[in-house]
Amino acid sequence: MSEFIPFTQADVASLVSPRAGETKIGQCVHLANHEHPLEAILATAKAHGAQFAILGVGEDIGPRANLGRGGATDAFTTSMRQWLNLQSNRFLSGAECLILGQVHTADLQLLAQDGEGASLTHLRQAVEQLDERVISIVSAIQAAGLEPIVIGGGHNNAYGLLMATSTHYQRQVAAVNLDPHSDFRLLEGRHSGNGFSYAADRGALGYYHVLGLHELKNSEVNLQQLSEFGGTWHSLQQIWVRREISLTEALQQIANKLNHTALPVGLELDVDAIAKMPSSASTAAGIPLLDAAHYVSYIASHSPCAYLHLAEAAPSCHEAGIEAGFRDVGQSISELIYAYVQARRQFLAQ
């Protein structure tokens, strides 16, 4: 069984709506040839100018293994429907990106379906198997000289990204995470709430900062464990409620700390930090989408990012129904992708 499902010309044709006199990003991106192995697909795209590889992980095993809601399975296709129909123009052509495809998760989703297979033991075992697939594919992307942009699934996939990045660079990774939750829970079996604590325990995570941490959505045990590791945070209440520090000041402090570590940077964003975003743990008390995009843009243009991870989007959890979820998730993630790609191109051009 292949560990990934390639995104091909047929997929583009099913999502892109051509229009006379216009060129869409989907008409310019690099695509996977299903007849070629993963390494050849990556090498070809790199040789033809690609800088980023967009990878989907359609699963909700991790959130359910964390006693959360399912639904984080459709973010990649939903996002590509919007992203590929944006205009190719002077600001971005699309040729910078390889749309690689998705990690194969159908068998793991089946293993962890409702019923007997949905016990925490089965779910957490399935997350461990998913970890290995994410590590394998992300490692291949980085070995080819491309930056991964990973969309969808639970925040459990941060573990695979951190492990692969640490191995690739032969160093620990400094991670920053826009998230109301620290995801630094106990080592109680793999799930979406302990990707960072497991990465720290395995030696991959060297520095960790949480932006927008909600002061009452993290247990005291969780906060203590994070502090003992040396993790730091700016809380949601500090910046957006009490206004003790501005977002600009916080981002400047974070970028300075990241650069001081001299480590590769993992740029993480749990979309449940964004107000009303359909996700595994959506919230009314979240931040504006444009602040999230600014966070991505600022960190990507001021530090040596190794990847972007956009986790937890769940279109089916939208309060107005799945069609509204498809629209909001697709548009939002497309804006975040563009913020990262544009900022990274600026950083690399310096």
C-alpha positions as CSV (number, residue, x, y, z in Angstrom):
1,M,0.0,0.0,0.0
2,S,1.3,3.4,-0.9
3,E,1.6,5.8,2.0
4,F,0.4,8.8,-0.1
5,I,-2.3,9.6,-2.7
6,P,-0.9,11.8,-5.5
7,F,-2.8,14.9,-6.6
8,T,-2.9,14.7,-10.3
9,Q,-4.2,16.7,-13.4
10,A,-7.5,14.9,-13.1
11,D,-7.9,16.3,-9.6
12,V,-7.1,19.8,-10.8
13,A,-9.6,19.4,-13.7
14,S,-12.3,18.5,-11.2
15,L,-11.7,21.6,-9.0
16,V,-10.5,24.4,-11.3
17,S,-12.9,26.6,-13.3
18,P,-11.0,28.1,-16.3
19,R,-12.0,31.5,-17.6
20,A,-11.0,33.2,-20.8
21,G,-8.5,35.9,-20.4
22,E,-7.5,34.7,-16.9
23,T,-4.9,32.3,-15.6
24,K,-5.6,30.4,-12.4
25,I,-3.0,29.2,-9.9
26,G,-4.3,25.7,-10.6
27,Q,-3.1,26.0,-14.2
28,C,0.4,26.8,-13.1
29,V,1.2,24.6,-10.1
30,H,3.3,21.4,-10.3
31,L,1.4,18.2,-9.9
32,A,2.2,14.6,-9.0
33,N,2.5,12.0,-11.8
34,H,0.8,8.9,-10.4
35,E,3.1,6.7,-12.4
36,H,6.2,8.0,-10.7
37,P,7.5,7.2,-7.2
38,L,7.4,9.9,-4.5
39,E,11.1,10.8,-4.7
40,A,10.9,11.2,-8.5
41,I,7.8,13.5,-8.2
42,L,9.6,15.7,-5.7
43,A,12.8,15.8,-7.6
44,T,11.1,16.8,-10.8
45,A,9.1,19.6,-9.2
46,K,12.2,20.9,-7.5
47,A,14.2,20.8,-10.8
48,H,11.4,22.9,-12.4
49,G,11.4,25.6,-9.8
50,A,9.0,24.5,-7.0
51,Q,9.9,25.7,-3.5
52,F,6.9,24.4,-1.5
53,A,5.1,21.0,-1.4
54,I,1.5,21.1,-0.2
55,L,0.4,17.9,1.6
56,G,-2.9,17.0,3.0
57,V,-3.6,14.7,6.0
58,G,-7.3,13.9,6.0
59,E,-8.0,12.4,9.4
60,D,-9.8,13.0,12.6
61,I,-8.3,10.1,14.6
62,G,-6.1,12.4,16.6
63,P,-8.8,14.7,17.9
64,R,-11.1,11.8,18.7
65,A,-8.2,10.1,20.5
66,N,-8.0,13.3,22.6
67,L,-11.7,13.0,23.5
68,G,-12.6,15.7,20.9
69,R,-14.9,16.0,17.9
70,G,-14.3,14.4,14.6
71,G,-14.6,16.1,11.2
72,A,-11.0,17.2,10.4
73,T,-11.0,15.0,7.3
74,D,-11.8,17.4,4.4
75,A,-9.6,20.5,4.8
76,F,-7.1,19.7,2.1
77,T,-9.6,19.2,-0.8
78,T,-11.7,22.0,0.4
79,S,-8.7,24.3,0.5
80,M,-7.4,23.3,-2.9
81,R,-10.8,24.1,-4.4
82,Q,-10.3,27.7,-3.3
83,W,-6.5,27.9,-3.6
84,L,-6.3,26.6,-7.2
85,N,-9.0,29.0,-8.4
86,L,-7.2,32.1,-7.2
87,Q,-5.5,34.2,-9.9
88,S,-2.0,33.6,-11.1
89,N,-0.5,37.1,-11.5
90,R,2.5,39.4,-10.6
91,F,2.1,38.6,-6.9
92,L,2.2,34.8,-7.2
93,S,2.3,32.6,-10.2
94,G,1.6,29.2,-8.6
95,A,4.7,27.7,-10.1
96,E,6.3,28.0,-6.7
97,C,4.1,25.1,-5.4
98,L,3.9,21.4,-5.9
99,I,0.4,20.1,-4.9
100,L,1.7,16.7,-3.8
101,G,-1.4,15.0,-2.5
102,Q,-2.5,13.4,0.7
103,V,-1.2,11.0,3.3
104,H,-3.1,7.7,2.9
105,T,-5.4,7.5,5.9
106,A,-8.5,5.5,4.8
107,D,-7.3,2.3,6.4
108,L,-6.6,4.0,9.7
109,Q,-9.9,5.9,9.7
110,L,-11.6,2.5,9.1
111,L,-9.6,1.0,12.0
112,A,-10.8,3.8,14.3
113,Q,-14.4,4.0,13.1
114,D,-17.3,4.2,15.5
115,G,-18.0,1.0,17.5
116,E,-15.4,-1.3,19.1
117,G,-12.6,0.2,17.0
118,A,-13.2,3.6,18.5
119,S,-11.8,2.8,21.9
120,L,-9.1,5.1,23.1
121,T,-6.6,2.3,22.8
122,H,-7.4,1.7,19.1
123,L,-7.5,5.4,18.3
124,R,-4.2,6.1,19.9
125,Q,-2.6,3.1,18.2
126,A,-3.9,4.4,14.9
127,V,-2.3,7.8,15.6
128,E,1.1,6.1,16.1
129,Q,0.8,4.4,12.7
130,L,-0.2,7.8,11.2
131,D,2.9,9.4,12.8
132,E,5.1,7.0,10.8
133,R,3.5,7.9,7.5
134,V,3.8,11.6,8.2
135,I,7.4,11.3,9.1
136,S,8.2,9.3,6.0
137,I,6.5,11.6,3.5
138,V,7.7,14.9,5.2
139,S,11.2,13.5,5.3
140,A,11.1,12.8,1.6
141,I,9.8,16.4,0.9
142,Q,12.6,17.9,2.9
143,A,15.3,15.7,1.4
144,A,14.2,17.0,-2.0
145,G,14.8,20.6,-0.9
146,L,11.2,21.6,-0.6
147,E,9.3,23.2,2.3
148,P,6.3,21.3,3.4
149,I,2.9,23.0,3.9
150,V,0.8,20.5,5.7
151,I,-3.0,20.9,5.8
152,G,-5.7,19.1,7.7
153,G,-6.1,16.5,10.3
154,G,-5.5,16.9,14.0
155,H,-2.7,18.7,15.7
156,N,-1.3,15.3,16.5
157,N,0.6,15.6,13.1
158,A,2.9,18.3,14.6
159,Y,4.8,15.4,16.2
160,G,5.6,13.8,12.8
161,L,6.6,17.2,11.3
162,L,8.9,17.9,14.3
163,M,10.5,14.5,14.2
164,A,11.1,14.6,10.5
165,T,12.5,18.2,10.6
166,S,14.8,17.4,13.5
167,T,16.2,14.3,11.7
168,H,16.6,16.3,8.4
169,Y,18.5,19.2,10.0
170,Q,20.3,17.0,12.6
171,R,19.2,19.5,15.2
172,Q,16.3,20.1,17.5
173,V,13.5,22.3,16.3
174,A,12.1,25.6,17.6
175,A,8.4,25.7,17.3
176,V,5.9,28.5,17.6
177,N,2.2,27.6,17.8
178,L,-0.8,29.9,17.5
179,D,-3.3,27.9,19.6
180,P,-5.5,28.4,22.6
181,H,-4.2,25.0,23.8
182,S,-0.6,24.2,24.4
183,D,-1.0,20.6,23.2
184,F,1.6,19.7,25.8
185,R,-0.5,17.1,27.6
186,L,0.7,14.0,29.4
187,L,2.4,11.2,27.6
188,E,-0.7,9.0,27.9
189,G,-0.8,7.6,24.3
190,R,-0.7,9.6,21.1
191,H,-3.4,12.1,20.3
192,S,-3.9,15.7,19.1
193,G,-3.2,17.2,22.6
194,N,0.3,15.9,23.1
195,G,2.2,16.2,19.8
196,F,4.6,18.8,21.3
197,S,5.1,17.0,24.6
198,Y,5.9,13.8,22.8
199,A,8.3,15.6,20.4
200,A,10.0,17.2,23.5
201,D,10.3,13.8,25.2
202,R,11.8,12.3,22.1
203,G,14.4,15.0,21.8
204,A,13.1,16.7,18.6
205,L,11.7,19.9,20.2
206,G,14.2,22.3,21.6
207,Y,12.2,25.5,22.1
208,Y,8.4,26.0,22.2
209,H,6.3,29.2,22.4
210,V,2.5,29.3,22.3
211,L,0.8,32.5,21.0
212,G,-2.8,33.1,22.0
213,L,-2.9,30.5,24.8
214,H,-6.2,30.7,26.6
215,E,-5.7,31.1,30.3
216,L,-8.6,28.8,31.3
217,K,-8.3,26.1,28.6
218,N,-5.1,24.6,29.9
219,S,-4.9,22.6,33.1
220,E,-2.5,23.6,35.9
221,V,-0.8,20.2,35.3
222,N,-0.4,21.1,31.7
223,L,1.0,24.5,32.4
224,Q,3.4,23.2,34.9
225,Q,4.7,20.5,32.5
226,L,5.1,23.2,29.8
227,S,7.0,25.5,32.2
228,E,9.3,22.7,33.4
229,F,10.2,22.1,29.8
230,G,11.1,25.8,29.4
231,G,8.1,26.5,27.2
232,T,6.8,30.1,27.1
233,W,3.6,31.8,26.0
234,H,1.7,35.0,25.3
235,S,-1.9,34.4,26.4
236,L,-5.1,35.4,24.4
237,Q,-6.1,37.5,27.3
238,Q,-2.8,39.4,27.5
239,I,-3.0,40.5,23.8
240,W,-6.6,40.6,22.7
241,V,-8.5,41.1,26.0
242,R,-6.4,43.1,28.5
243,R,-4.3,44.6,25.8
244,E,-1.2,44.4,28.0
245,I,1.0,43.9,24.9
246,S,0.2,44.4,21.2
247,L,0.3,41.6,18.7
248,T,3.1,43.5,16.9
249,E,5.2,43.6,20.1
250,A,4.5,39.9,20.8
251,L,5.5,38.8,17.3
252,Q,8.8,40.8,17.5
253,Q,9.6,39.1,20.8
254,I,8.8,35.7,19.4
255,A,10.9,36.2,16.3
256,N,13.8,37.4,18.4
257,K,13.7,34.3,20.6
258,L,13.3,32.0,17.7
259,N,16.3,33.5,15.9
260,H,18.3,33.4,19.2
261,T,18.0,29.6,19.3
262,A,19.7,29.3,15.9
263,L,17.4,26.3,15.3
264,P,15.1,25.5,12.3
265,V,11.6,26.8,13.0
266,G,8.3,24.9,12.9
267,L,5.5,27.3,12.2
268,E,2.3,25.9,13.7
269,L,-1.3,27.1,13.6
270,D,-4.4,25.4,15.1
271,V,-7.3,27.0,13.3
272,D,-9.4,26.7,16.4
273,A,-7.5,29.9,17.5
274,I,-9.5,31.8,14.8
275,A,-13.0,33.1,15.8
276,K,-15.9,31.0,14.6
277,M,-13.6,28.8,12.4
278,P,-15.2,25.3,12.0
279,S,-12.7,23.1,13.7
280,S,-12.4,20.2,16.2
281,A,-12.7,22.8,19.1
282,S,-14.2,25.9,17.5
283,T,-14.6,29.0,19.6
284,A,-16.4,32.3,19.6
285,A,-13.6,33.9,21.7
286,G,-11.0,33.6,19.0
287,I,-8.8,36.0,17.0
288,P,-9.5,37.5,13.6
289,L,-8.4,35.6,10.5
290,L,-6.3,38.5,9.4
291,D,-4.4,38.5,12.7
292,A,-3.7,34.8,12.1
293,A,-2.5,35.6,8.6
294,H,-0.3,38.4,9.9
295,Y,1.2,35.9,12.4
296,V,2.1,33.5,9.6
297,S,3.5,36.3,7.4
298,Y,5.6,37.8,10.2
299,I,7.2,34.7,11.5
300,A,7.7,33.3,8.0
301,S,9.5,36.5,6.9
302,H,11.5,37.0,10.1
303,S,12.8,33.5,11.0
304,P,14.2,30.4,9.2
305,C,11.0,28.4,8.9
306,A,11.2,24.7,7.9
307,Y,7.5,24.2,7.4
308,L,3.9,25.5,7.9
309,H,1.3,23.3,9.6
310,L,-2.4,24.3,9.5
311,A,-4.3,21.9,11.7
312,E,-7.8,21.0,13.0
313,A,-10.0,22.6,10.3
314,A,-13.3,20.6,10.2
315,P,-15.7,21.9,7.6
316,S,-18.5,19.6,8.7
317,C,-18.5,21.3,12.1
318,H,-19.7,24.7,10.8
319,E,-22.8,25.9,12.6
320,A,-24.4,26.8,9.3
321,G,-23.8,23.4,7.7
322,I,-21.1,21.7,5.6
323,E,-21.4,23.9,2.5
324,A,-20.7,27.0,4.7
325,G,-17.9,25.0,6.3
326,F,-16.3,24.2,2.9
327,R,-16.5,27.9,1.9
328,D,-15.0,29.3,5.2
329,V,-12.3,26.7,5.6
330,G,-11.3,26.9,1.9
331,Q,-11.0,30.7,1.9
332,S,-9.3,30.9,5.2
333,I,-6.7,28.3,4.6
334,S,-6.0,29.8,1.1
335,E,-5.2,33.1,2.8
336,L,-2.9,31.4,5.2
337,I,-1.0,29.5,2.5
338,Y,-0.5,32.7,0.5
339,A,0.7,34.6,3.6
340,Y,3.3,31.9,4.2
341,V,4.5,31.5,0.5
342,Q,4.8,35.2,-0.1
343,A,6.6,35.8,3.2
344,R,9.0,32.8,2.7
345,R,9.9,34.0,-0.8
346,Q,10.7,37.4,0.6
347,F,12.8,35.8,3.4
348,L,14.7,33.5,1.0
349,A,15.4,36.4,-1.4
350,Q,17.3,38.4,1.2
